Amino acid sequence: MEKNGPDVGAREPSFTAMWCAWARNTHATVHPSPIFSDTRSVQLIPEQALERVALEMGRFSQEASDALILLTAIRHRILADRLPPAHERGVRQLVILGAGLDTTGFGLPEWGDMWHVFEVDHPATQEWKRQRITDVGWEVPPNLVFAPCDFEHQDLLSALTAAGFERQLPALVSLFGVIIYLTADATKAMLTELAALAPGSEVTLTYESPPDGADPVVQETYDKVSPVVDATGESFVGYYHESEMEALVRAAGFPNAIHHPIDELNARYFAGRSDRLRLRTIERLLTAVC
């Protein structure tokens, strides 16, 4: 549940983007045997924001807290797992939409310097992030490109092309924590644009289904997160059942849709854990393939 994208505005990344960066760090440093390790992103967050995140997380039950933390880790693990086979088939472009505090470009595998990584976000948000990167003393990898895009006034592919993206070549794309904030029309428009990528491209995205109270832990996260998001001036509006999201993806022009069911992800990544950590259906993942 991370707003990094279309209308962040001339300010620092959203509070939920900082929340998710904090959560990824917590998974990497608190949960034993993490499935994904990101201790970089949290270093970009101002101390005051970290204190606020800790305060908000203190309002959740342990089960709900763990569930929120895990959803931020599984997104990036799925993407990380899709990188090697894409590399083997010759893909060399990675696009991170609504990048926010994402630091994937700083931690690619040893062959990652062969890739071009494009972080796409509002120009003002990118300016803030680049200043923070300077403040903490990081060196930006030479293959990482910041592609500023004001989604309200620019089309995505034009902004990418201006940053050096090669539209005739395939790409991996991440779209995490954005669709929940978009209207149905905006989601359709973005997916249609992404479906025009070169054959062999794929978009791994997150989406949420309407909460129905069936899982009290899932319901708790919605009940407690929604007011925090509303207070920022944003709201959760884009809810989809699995069949609805697949229909949207196919209508946009993607011939293939790969679902990542929560039960299968739990069996793959969390089976046999003594701490009984497991994913909940707070958020779902799908990979749309061109």
ABEGO torsion letter per residue (X at the ends): XBBABAAAEBBBBBAAAAAAAAAAAAAAAABBGBABBBAAAAAABBAAAAAAAAAAAAABBAAAAAAAAAAAAAAAAAAAAAAAAAAAAGBABBBBBGAEABAAAAABBAAAAABBBBBBBBAAAAAAAAAAAAAAGBBBBAABBBBBBBAAABBAAAAAAAAGBBAABBBBBBBBGAAAABBAAAAAAAAAAAAABBBGBBBBBBBBBBBAGABAAAAAAAAAAAAAAAAAGBBBABBBBAAAAAAAAAAAGBABBBBBBAAAAAAAAABGBAAGBBBBAABBBBBBBX
